[in-house]
Amino acid sequence: MIEQELLNRISLDPKVMVGKPTIKGTRLTVEYILNLLAHGATVAEILEEYEGLVEADIRACLLFASRPLDVKMV
């Protein structure tokens, strides 16, 4: 899956979760998914807990979060 396809899985809507980036069609924020991963949850555990999510949703969260870090130092 190309990067833009992954990023299209993330939604920014001021009416949903106060405008935080969420997985499209859900109220699950990128921040929440990253927090689960940081605290040791596996992708399989997250997918099992949140019916309807797919692995690409988790990868989209990781890619979205990495974007601000992709700044070239001069």
C-alpha positions as CSV (number, residue, x, y, z in Angstrom):
1,M,0.0,0.0,0.0
2,I,1.5,3.4,-1.0
3,E,1.9,6.1,1.6
4,Q,-1.0,8.3,0.4
5,E,-3.4,5.4,0.6
6,L,-2.4,4.8,4.2
7,L,-2.7,8.5,5.0
8,N,-6.1,8.6,3.5
9,R,-7.2,6.2,6.3
10,I,-6.7,9.1,8.8
11,S,-9.3,11.8,9.2
12,L,-9.2,15.3,10.6
13,D,-12.6,16.6,11.5
14,P,-13.2,19.3,14.1
15,K,-16.5,17.7,14.9
16,V,-14.9,14.4,15.8
17,M,-12.8,14.0,18.9
18,V,-12.2,17.8,19.0
19,G,-10.4,17.6,15.7
20,K,-7.7,15.2,16.7
21,P,-6.6,12.8,13.9
22,T,-8.7,9.7,14.0
23,I,-8.9,6.5,12.0
24,K,-11.5,7.3,9.4
25,G,-15.0,6.1,10.3
26,T,-14.1,5.7,14.0
27,R,-13.6,7.7,17.1
28,L,-10.2,6.1,17.7
29,T,-7.5,8.7,17.7
30,V,-4.0,8.2,16.3
31,E,-2.7,9.3,19.7
32,Y,-4.7,6.5,21.4
33,I,-3.5,3.8,19.1
34,L,0.1,5.0,19.5
35,N,-0.3,4.9,23.2
36,L,-1.6,1.3,23.1
37,L,1.5,0.3,21.1
38,A,3.8,2.2,23.4
39,H,2.4,0.4,26.4
40,G,3.1,-3.0,24.8
41,A,-0.1,-3.9,23.0
42,T,0.5,-5.8,19.8
43,V,-1.2,-5.1,16.5
44,A,-3.0,-8.4,16.8
45,E,-4.4,-7.4,20.3
46,I,-5.6,-4.1,19.0
47,L,-7.3,-5.6,16.0
48,E,-9.0,-8.2,18.2
49,E,-10.2,-5.5,20.7
50,Y,-11.5,-3.1,18.0
51,E,-13.6,-4.9,15.5
52,G,-13.5,-3.4,12.0
53,L,-9.9,-2.2,12.3
54,V,-7.4,-3.6,9.9
55,E,-3.6,-3.7,10.0
56,A,-3.4,-0.9,7.5
57,D,-5.2,1.4,10.0
58,I,-2.5,0.8,12.6
59,R,0.2,1.3,9.9
60,A,-1.5,4.6,8.9
61,C,-1.3,5.8,12.5
62,L,2.4,5.1,12.6
63,L,3.0,6.8,9.3
64,F,0.9,9.8,10.2
65,A,2.8,10.2,13.5
66,S,6.1,9.9,11.7
67,R,5.4,12.8,9.3
68,P,6.5,15.7,11.6
69,L,9.8,13.8,12.2
70,D,10.5,13.7,8.5
71,V,12.1,17.1,8.5
72,K,15.5,17.4,6.9
73,M,18.1,19.1,9.2
74,V,20.2,21.7,7.3
